[in-house]
Amino acid sequence: MHRGWVHVKGSLGADSALSMLDECERGEDAAVARYRKALKAKIPPEVRAVIERQAQGAQRNHDQIKMLRDELRERS
């Protein structure tokens, strides 16, 4: 749902690239937090392995978005 919201905001053209990256990072923060919560649950090892891989991907996405946002802030 969050990605849909970001798409809507971007389509309206009302926000800057920096605010879009801020919003994307906020969404990735939420995803990472949910994965961490899921990994605290008692789950079968094969399910845990899938969730761990997905959590790592979410963390990489977060880090990349943060890097882009920070670079854009430095240029501004």
Backbone atoms as SQL, in Angstrom:
CREATE TABLE atoms (id INTEGER PRIMARY KEY, chain TEXT, resi INTEGER, resn TEXT, atom TEXT, x REAL, y REAL, z REAL);
INSERT INTO atoms VALUES
  (1, 'A', 1, 'MET', 'N', 0.826, -1.172, 0.000),
  (2, 'A', 1, 'MET', 'CA', 0.000, 0.000, 0.000),
  (3, 'A', 1, 'MET', 'C', 0.883, 1.253, 0.000),
  (4, 'A', 2, 'HIS', 'N', 1.966, 1.183, 0.746),
  (5, 'A', 2, 'HIS', 'CA', 2.861, 2.337, 0.829),
  (6, 'A', 2, 'HIS', 'C', 3.439, 2.674, -0.535),
  (7, 'A', 3, 'ARG', 'N', 3.827, 1.655, -1.276),
  (8, 'A', 3, 'ARG', 'CA', 4.388, 1.911, -2.601),
  (9, 'A', 3, 'ARG', 'C', 3.356, 2.562, -3.514),
  (10, 'A', 4, 'GLY', 'N', 2.108, 2.158, -3.354),
  (11, 'A', 4, 'GLY', 'CA', 1.036, 2.800, -4.115),
  (12, 'A', 4, 'GLY', 'C', 0.913, 4.266, -3.765),
  (13, 'A', 5, 'TRP', 'N', 1.018, 4.581, -2.482),
  (14, 'A', 5, 'TRP', 'CA', 0.957, 5.969, -2.021),
  (15, 'A', 5, 'TRP', 'C', 2.111, 6.786, -2.599),
  (16, 'A', 6, 'VAL', 'N', 3.297, 6.215, -2.600),
  (17, 'A', 6, 'VAL', 'CA', 4.457, 6.924, -3.156),
  (18, 'A', 6, 'VAL', 'C', 4.234, 7.175, -4.646),
  (19, 'A', 7, 'HIS', 'N', 3.676, 6.192, -5.336),
  (20, 'A', 7, 'HIS', 'CA', 3.401, 6.356, -6.765),
  (21, 'A', 7, 'HIS', 'C', 2.401, 7.492, -6.998),
  (22, 'A', 8, 'VAL', 'N', 1.351, 7.529, -6.189),
  (23, 'A', 8, 'VAL', 'CA', 0.350, 8.591, -6.314),
  (24, 'A', 8, 'VAL', 'C', 0.998, 9.953, -6.085),
  (25, 'A', 9, 'LYS', 'N', 1.802, 10.057, -5.026),
  (26, 'A', 9, 'LYS', 'CA', 2.464, 11.340, -4.740),
  (27, 'A', 9, 'LYS', 'C', 3.353, 11.756, -5.900),
  (28, 'A', 10, 'GLY', 'N', 4.087, 10.804, -6.444),
  (29, 'A', 10, 'GLY', 'CA', 4.969, 11.114, -7.552),
  (30, 'A', 10, 'GLY', 'C', 4.213, 11.502, -8.809),
  (31, 'A', 11, 'SER', 'N', 3.080, 10.855, -9.044),
  (32, 'A', 11, 'SER', 'CA', 2.266, 11.156, -10.220),
  (33, 'A', 11, 'SER', 'C', 1.702, 12.571, -10.167),
  (34, 'A', 12, 'LEU', 'N', 1.404, 13.032, -8.977),
  (35, 'A', 12, 'LEU', 'CA', 0.850, 14.372, -8.827),
  (36, 'A', 12, 'LEU', 'C', 1.908, 15.444, -9.031),
  (37, 'A', 13, 'GLY', 'N', 3.178, 15.060, -8.918),
  (38, 'A', 13, 'GLY', 'CA', 4.265, 15.989, -9.161),
  (39, 'A', 13, 'GLY', 'C', 4.420, 17.059, -8.111),
  (40, 'A', 14, 'ALA', 'N', 3.767, 16.892, -6.980),
  (41, 'A', 14, 'ALA', 'CA', 3.796, 17.933, -5.953),
  (42, 'A', 14, 'ALA', 'C', 5.032, 17.864, -5.074),
  (43, 'A', 15, 'ASP', 'N', 5.730, 16.784, -5.109),
  (44, 'A', 15, 'ASP', 'CA', 6.851, 16.614, -4.187),
  (45, 'A', 15, 'ASP', 'C', 8.190, 16.594, -4.915),
  (46, 'A', 16, 'SER', 'N', 9.226, 16.966, -4.197),
  (47, 'A', 16, 'SER', 'CA', 10.573, 16.966, -4.749),
  (48, 'A', 16, 'SER', 'C', 11.152, 15.558, -4.700),
  (49, 'A', 17, 'ALA', 'N', 12.240, 15.365, -5.411),
  (50, 'A', 17, 'ALA', 'CA', 12.930, 14.070, -5.385),
  (51, 'A', 17, 'ALA', 'C', 13.354, 13.727, -3.962),
  (52, 'A', 18, 'LEU', 'N', 13.787, 14.724, -3.213),
  (53, 'A', 18, 'LEU', 'CA', 14.220, 14.488, -1.838),
  (54, 'A', 18, 'LEU', 'C', 13.062, 14.005, -0.974),
  (55, 'A', 19, 'SER', 'N', 11.910, 14.623, -1.106),
  (56, 'A', 19, 'SER', 'CA', 10.775, 14.191, -0.292),
  (57, 'A', 19, 'SER', 'C', 10.305, 12.802, -0.705),
  (58, 'A', 20, 'MET', 'N', 10.437, 12.470, -1.982),
  (59, 'A', 20, 'MET', 'CA', 10.077, 11.122, -2.439),
  (60, 'A', 20, 'MET', 'C', 11.029, 10.095, -1.842),
  (61, 'A', 21, 'LEU', 'N', 12.311, 10.394, -1.811),
  (62, 'A', 21, 'LEU', 'CA', 13.272, 9.468, -1.212),
  (63, 'A', 21, 'LEU', 'C', 13.045, 9.344, 0.285),
  (64, 'A', 22, 'ASP', 'N', 12.696, 10.434, 0.944),
  (65, 'A', 22, 'ASP', 'CA', 12.358, 10.372, 2.377),
  (66, 'A', 22, 'ASP', 'C', 11.189, 9.421, 2.605),
  (67, 'A', 23, 'GLU', 'N', 10.177, 9.543, 1.773),
  (68, 'A', 23, 'GLU', 'CA', 8.992, 8.686, 1.904),
  (69, 'A', 23, 'GLU', 'C', 9.336, 7.227, 1.617),
  (70, 'A', 24, 'CYS', 'N', 10.162, 6.987, 0.615),
  (71, 'A', 24, 'CYS', 'CA', 10.588, 5.620, 0.304),
  (72, 'A', 24, 'CYS', 'C', 11.383, 5.024, 1.468),
  (73, 'A', 25, 'GLU', 'N', 12.251, 5.811, 2.047),
  (74, 'A', 25, 'GLU', 'CA', 13.032, 5.307, 3.183),
  (75, 'A', 25, 'GLU', 'C', 12.115, 4.980, 4.367),
  (76, 'A', 26, 'ARG', 'N', 11.123, 5.808, 4.579),
  (77, 'A', 26, 'ARG', 'CA', 10.172, 5.558, 5.658),
  (78, 'A', 26, 'ARG', 'C', 9.463, 4.211, 5.440),
  (79, 'A', 27, 'GLY', 'N', 9.101, 3.940, 4.209),
  (80, 'A', 27, 'GLY', 'CA', 8.467, 2.668, 3.890),
  (81, 'A', 27, 'GLY', 'C', 9.405, 1.488, 4.101),
  (82, 'A', 28, 'GLU', 'N', 10.659, 1.649, 3.711),
  (83, 'A', 28, 'GLU', 'CA', 11.631, 0.566, 3.909),
  (84, 'A', 28, 'GLU', 'C', 11.929, 0.368, 5.397),
  (85, 'A', 29, 'ASP', 'N', 11.936, 1.453, 6.167),
  (86, 'A', 29, 'ASP', 'CA', 12.090, 1.320, 7.624),
  (87, 'A', 29, 'ASP', 'C', 10.993, 0.428, 8.193),
  (88, 'A', 30, 'ALA', 'N', 9.771, 0.663, 7.743),
  (89, 'A', 30, 'ALA', 'CA', 8.639, -0.127, 8.230),
  (90, 'A', 30, 'ALA', 'C', 8.789, -1.592, 7.820),
  (91, 'A', 31, 'ALA', 'N', 9.221, -1.836, 6.595),
  (92, 'A', 31, 'ALA', 'CA', 9.402, -3.211, 6.131),
  (93, 'A', 31, 'ALA', 'C', 10.472, -3.932, 6.949),
  (94, 'A', 32, 'VAL', 'N', 11.592, -3.268, 7.163),
  (95, 'A', 32, 'VAL', 'CA', 12.680, -3.865, 7.948),
  (96, 'A', 32, 'VAL', 'C', 12.196, -4.186, 9.364),
  (97, 'A', 33, 'ALA', 'N', 11.451, -3.283, 9.953),
  (98, 'A', 33, 'ALA', 'CA', 10.931, -3.513, 11.309),
  (99, 'A', 33, 'ALA', 'C', 10.000, -4.721, 11.341),
  (100, 'A', 34, 'ARG', 'N', 9.180, -4.876, 10.328),
  (101, 'A', 34, 'ARG', 'CA', 8.260, -6.025, 10.296),
  (102, 'A', 34, 'ARG', 'C', 9.021, -7.330, 10.127),
  (103, 'A', 35, 'TYR', 'N', 10.057, -7.318, 9.312),
  (104, 'A', 35, 'TYR', 'CA', 10.876, -8.531, 9.163),
  (105, 'A', 35, 'TYR', 'C', 11.562, -8.882, 10.485),
  (106, 'A', 36, 'ARG', 'N', 12.084, -7.887, 11.161),
  (107, 'A', 36, 'ARG', 'CA', 12.721, -8.158, 12.465),
  (108, 'A', 36, 'ARG', 'C', 11.733, -8.768, 13.439),
  (109, 'A', 37, 'LYS', 'N', 10.520, -8.238, 13.442),
  (110, 'A', 37, 'LYS', 'CA', 9.479, -8.780, 14.325),
  (111, 'A', 37, 'LYS', 'C', 9.155, -10.225, 13.937),
  (112, 'A', 38, 'ALA', 'N', 9.043, -10.480, 12.645),
  (113, 'A', 38, 'ALA', 'CA', 8.737, -11.837, 12.184),
  (114, 'A', 38, 'ALA', 'C', 9.834, -12.816, 12.581),
  (115, 'A', 39, 'LEU', 'N', 11.076, -12.365, 12.546),
  (116, 'A', 39, 'LEU', 'CA', 12.195, -13.254, 12.884),
  (117, 'A', 39, 'LEU', 'C', 12.267, -13.567, 14.371),
  (118, 'A', 40, 'LYS', 'N', 11.557, -12.806, 15.193),
  (119, 'A', 40, 'LYS', 'CA', 11.511, -13.100, 16.628),
  (120, 'A', 40, 'LYS', 'C', 10.493, -14.190, 16.948),
  (121, 'A', 41, 'ALA', 'N', 9.614, -14.467, 15.998),
  (122, 'A', 41, 'ALA', 'CA', 8.558, -15.468, 16.206),
  (123, 'A', 41, 'ALA', 'C', 9.141, -16.877, 16.073),
  (124, 'A', 42, 'LYS', 'N', 8.422, -17.806, 16.642),
  (125, 'A', 42, 'LYS', 'CA', 8.797, -19.212, 16.525),
  (126, 'A', 42, 'LYS', 'C', 8.257, -19.715, 15.190),
  (127, 'A', 43, 'ILE', 'N', 9.148, -19.922, 14.238),
  (128, 'A', 43, 'ILE', 'CA', 8.747, -20.352, 12.906),
  (129, 'A', 43, 'ILE', 'C', 9.638, -21.498, 12.441),
  (130, 'A', 44, 'PRO', 'N', 9.139, -22.327, 11.534),
  (131, 'A', 44, 'PRO', 'CA', 9.942, -23.440, 11.026),
  (132, 'A', 44, 'PRO', 'C', 11.226, -22.940, 10.341),
  (133, 'A', 45, 'PRO', 'N', 12.284, -23.716, 10.427),
  (134, 'A', 45, 'PRO', 'CA', 13.577, -23.288, 9.846),
  (135, 'A', 45, 'PRO', 'C', 13.500, -22.915, 8.372),
  (136, 'A', 46, 'GLU', 'N', 12.726, -23.645, 7.573),
  (137, 'A', 46, 'GLU', 'CA', 12.655, -23.329, 6.137),
  (138, 'A', 46, 'GLU', 'C', 11.936, -22.004, 5.898),
  (139, 'A', 47, 'VAL', 'N', 10.985, -21.683, 6.737),
  (140, 'A', 47, 'VAL', 'CA', 10.299, -20.389, 6.633),
  (141, 'A', 47, 'VAL', 'C', 11.231, -19.279, 7.112),
  (142, 'A', 48, 'ARG', 'N', 11.951, -19.531, 8.187),
  (143, 'A', 48, 'ARG', 'CA', 12.917, -18.555, 8.710),
  (144, 'A', 48, 'ARG', 'C', 13.949, -18.200, 7.646),
  (145, 'A', 49, 'ALA', 'N', 14.427, -19.203, 6.911),
  (146, 'A', 49, 'ALA', 'CA', 15.439, -18.949, 5.872),
  (147, 'A', 49, 'ALA', 'C', 14.902, -18.001, 4.807),
  (148, 'A', 50, 'VAL', 'N', 13.657, -18.190, 4.403),
  (149, 'A', 50, 'VAL', 'CA', 13.047, -17.309, 3.399),
  (150, 'A', 50, 'VAL', 'C', 12.903, -15.902, 3.959),
  (151, 'A', 51, 'ILE', 'N', 12.416, -15.795, 5.174),
  (152, 'A', 51, 'ILE', 'CA', 12.220, -14.477, 5.792),
  (153, 'A', 51, 'ILE', 'C', 13.556, -13.773, 5.983),
  (154, 'A', 52, 'GLU', 'N', 14.596, -14.504, 6.360),
  (155, 'A', 52, 'GLU', 'CA', 15.922, -13.889, 6.524),
  (156, 'A', 52, 'GLU', 'C', 16.428, -13.333, 5.205),
  (157, 'A', 53, 'ARG', 'N', 16.262, -14.090, 4.109),
  (158, 'A', 53, 'ARG', 'CA', 16.698, -13.594, 2.789),
  (159, 'A', 53, 'ARG', 'C', 15.920, -12.339, 2.400),
  (160, 'A', 54, 'GLN', 'N', 14.623, -12.367, 2.638),
  (161, 'A', 54, 'GLN', 'CA', 13.822, -11.194, 2.310),
  (162, 'A', 54, 'GLN', 'C', 14.193, -10.000, 3.187),
  (163, 'A', 55, 'ALA', 'N', 14.474, -10.249, 4.447),
  (164, 'A', 55, 'ALA', 'CA', 14.875, -9.176, 5.362),
  (165, 'A', 55, 'ALA', 'C', 16.193, -8.547, 4.905),
  (166, 'A', 56, 'GLN', 'N', 17.107, -9.370, 4.453),
  (167, 'A', 56, 'GLN', 'CA', 18.379, -8.845, 3.954),
  (168, 'A', 56, 'GLN', 'C', 18.151, -7.961, 2.726),
  (169, 'A', 57, 'GLY', 'N', 17.246, -8.392, 1.848),
  (170, 'A', 57, 'GLY', 'CA', 16.916, -7.581, 0.674),
  (171, 'A', 57, 'GLY', 'C', 16.285, -6.256, 1.067),
  (172, 'A', 58, 'ALA', 'N', 15.383, -6.298, 2.031),
  (173, 'A', 58, 'ALA', 'CA', 14.744, -5.065, 2.504),
  (174, 'A', 58, 'ALA', 'C', 15.780, -4.128, 3.100),
  (175, 'A', 59, 'GLN', 'N', 16.733, -4.670, 3.836),
  (176, 'A', 59, 'GLN', 'CA', 17.790, -3.837, 4.422),
  (177, 'A', 59, 'GLN', 'C', 18.666, -3.226, 3.334),
  (178, 'A', 60, 'ARG', 'N', 18.991, -4.022, 2.294),
  (179, 'A', 60, 'ARG', 'CA', 19.784, -3.477, 1.179),
  (180, 'A', 60, 'ARG', 'C', 19.018, -2.355, 0.477),
  (181, 'A', 61, 'ASN', 'N', 17.706, -2.570, 0.255),
  (182, 'A', 61, 'ASN', 'CA', 16.895, -1.519, -0.370),
  (183, 'A', 61, 'ASN', 'C', 16.917, -0.247, 0.473),
  (184, 'A', 62, 'HIS', 'N', 16.731, -0.416, 1.769),
  (185, 'A', 62, 'HIS', 'CA', 16.751, 0.730, 2.685),
  (186, 'A', 62, 'HIS', 'C', 18.077, 1.476, 2.587),
  (187, 'A', 63, 'ASP', 'N', 19.166, 0.728, 2.648),
  (188, 'A', 63, 'ASP', 'CA', 20.491, 1.350, 2.624),
  (189, 'A', 63, 'ASP', 'C', 20.739, 2.092, 1.309),
  (190, 'A', 64, 'GLN', 'N', 20.275, 1.519, 0.203),
  (191, 'A', 64, 'GLN', 'CA', 20.467, 2.166, -1.090),
  (192, 'A', 64, 'GLN', 'C', 19.648, 3.457, -1.181),
  (193, 'A', 65, 'ILE', 'N', 18.415, 3.399, -0.742),
  (194, 'A', 65, 'ILE', 'CA', 17.566, 4.598, -0.755),
  (195, 'A', 65, 'ILE', 'C', 18.165, 5.681, 0.137),
  (196, 'A', 66, 'LYS', 'N', 18.648, 5.292, 1.319),
  (197, 'A', 66, 'LYS', 'CA', 19.261, 6.252, 2.235),
  (198, 'A', 66, 'LYS', 'C', 20.490, 6.896, 1.599),
  (199, 'A', 67, 'MET', 'N', 21.302, 6.088, 0.914),
  (200, 'A', 67, 'MET', 'CA', 22.492, 6.610, 0.251),
  (201, 'A', 67, 'MET', 'C', 22.107, 7.633, -0.823),
  (202, 'A', 68, 'LEU', 'N', 21.095, 7.298, -1.625),
  (203, 'A', 68, 'LEU', 'CA', 20.642, 8.228, -2.661),
  (204, 'A', 68, 'LEU', 'C', 20.118, 9.522, -2.049),
  (205, 'A', 69, 'ARG', 'N', 19.350, 9.391, -0.984),
  (206, 'A', 69, 'ARG', 'CA', 18.796, 10.570, -0.308),
  (207, 'A', 69, 'ARG', 'C', 19.913, 11.444, 0.248),
  (208, 'A', 70, 'ASP', 'N', 20.893, 10.806, 0.903),
  (209, 'A', 70, 'ASP', 'CA', 22.006, 11.565, 1.473),
  (210, 'A', 70, 'ASP', 'C', 22.818, 12.274, 0.391),
  (211, 'A', 71, 'GLU', 'N', 23.031, 11.599, -0.748),
  (212, 'A', 71, 'GLU', 'CA', 23.750, 12.231, -1.855),
  (213, 'A', 71, 'GLU', 'C', 22.986, 13.438, -2.388),
  (214, 'A', 72, 'LEU', 'N', 21.677, 13.290, -2.495),
  (215, 'A', 72, 'LEU', 'CA', 20.861, 14.401, -2.987),
  (216, 'A', 72, 'LEU', 'C', 20.895, 15.575, -2.009),
  (217, 'A', 73, 'ARG', 'N', 20.866, 15.295, -0.715),
  (218, 'A', 73, 'ARG', 'CA', 20.955, 16.365, 0.287),
  (219, 'A', 73, 'ARG', 'C', 22.280, 17.098, 0.198),
  (220, 'A', 74, 'GLU', 'N', 23.362, 16.349, -0.049),
  (221, 'A', 74, 'GLU', 'CA', 24.693, 16.975, -0.138),
  (222, 'A', 74, 'GLU', 'C', 24.772, 17.920, -1.329),
  (223, 'A', 75, 'ARG', 'N', 24.089, 17.582, -2.418),
  (224, 'A', 75, 'ARG', 'CA', 24.112, 18.416, -3.625),
  (225, 'A', 75, 'ARG', 'C', 23.236, 19.662, -3.475),
  (226, 'A', 76, 'SER', 'N', 22.287, 19.606, -2.563),
  (227, 'A', 76, 'SER', 'CA', 21.339, 20.734, -2.408),
  (228, 'A', 76, 'SER', 'C', 21.908, 21.848, -1.576);
